[in-house]
């Protein structure tokens, strides 16, 4: 099928799971000050009952002349999420009309927990995916306690130095290498042995979209007495993910990709039956369940400077200090929107867009690096000097994709349509 050929345009209708009432929309809009009337108007257009949303949902985002197919690098902020930020900033600016705004941090953690089928006490805020992964490493007392760790070469490239450095500090690290763009389960099985403490992987690889059979990996690891950490930044929000069904022990993600949030806030999941075996490495105020000072005037007397206790959940073990309140405000809208549409519908929409590329790119001489069975909204192709070759043609065509040294990647999302795909193909030279 050539670039000029017609191909099916599929509209995916959302399945309602989290209905938003007109009253809740108007209540939120009423908190916007006069200076934020534009955002209020955007909210009225973008925050609608999920049953009325069809994909692509272009009207939920800022109108643009750009064919933005780089959502897997950072997702555009929706108009409704932007309006939610404006309401929060109005409160912080002491606008009298916005003083009834409540941030509700616990409510957001509960929403994220529902999205991944976790208990609210099993999740906490972290700064980023990397911060979550390194918190898990510290809680396992690595590298001091030694032992054996297994990872793979399709894990997030920013994590590779972590495990290489652990190896230099006395931890035995085994790397499972990709074969035909996949991490084979039999190779993972061969790497596991008695004394393996942790398997660390990306559920969906940022490199090529390969997705582990996470339950199978967890079953193997647990049979050897090992725990499993999963980087889920390319899964949560765009690929159905259930922590209970998978059996994963730890998982982390930032919010600026498929959760449609922003930089500076993410989530860490810790299976509740694993908490007791972790070493405390954080003594943060936000993890406390009780605190009484004994050192200031009118304080109750006590033998110590303070009495305190940490909550017996993920926050008690991992929370440290303040989080990005702006992103929390934003994510309340985004997670409601994602839950209302349904991750499966988001996934199906993206796959409908990628199907044409899977056929067309090989015809043009490009080798696909993404396994054909991948169901993530991510497609990677090999091209020597991709950044050098494609930067100018894509810029001239108003197309944004991910350009690497020797590969390029497209990550379509809810606001993209087949016109964006066609525009990319028109700008793409033959290999």
BELKASUL-V572958 format. One record per helix or strand of 3 or more residues. SS is the DSSP state (hx for helix, st for strand). FROM is the first residue (numbers start at 1). TO is the last residue. If there is no record, write none. Layout:
BEGIN
ss & from & to
SS & FROM & TO
SS & FROM & TO
END
This chain:
BEGIN
ss & from & to
hx & 22 & 30
hx & 34 & 46
hx & 50 & 52
hx & 58 & 60
hx & 79 & 92
hx & 96 & 98
hx & 105 & 116
hx & 120 & 122
st & 123 & 126
hx & 129 & 139
st & 148 & 152
hx & 157 & 168
st & 172 & 176
hx & 185 & 191
st & 196 & 202
hx & 214 & 223
st & 227 & 231
hx & 243 & 246
st & 250 & 254
st & 266 & 270
hx & 272 & 277
hx & 285 & 287
st & 288 & 293
st & 306 & 310
hx & 314 & 318
hx & 325 & 341
hx & 343 & 363
st & 379 & 382
hx & 386 & 397
st & 407 & 411
hx & 418 & 427
END
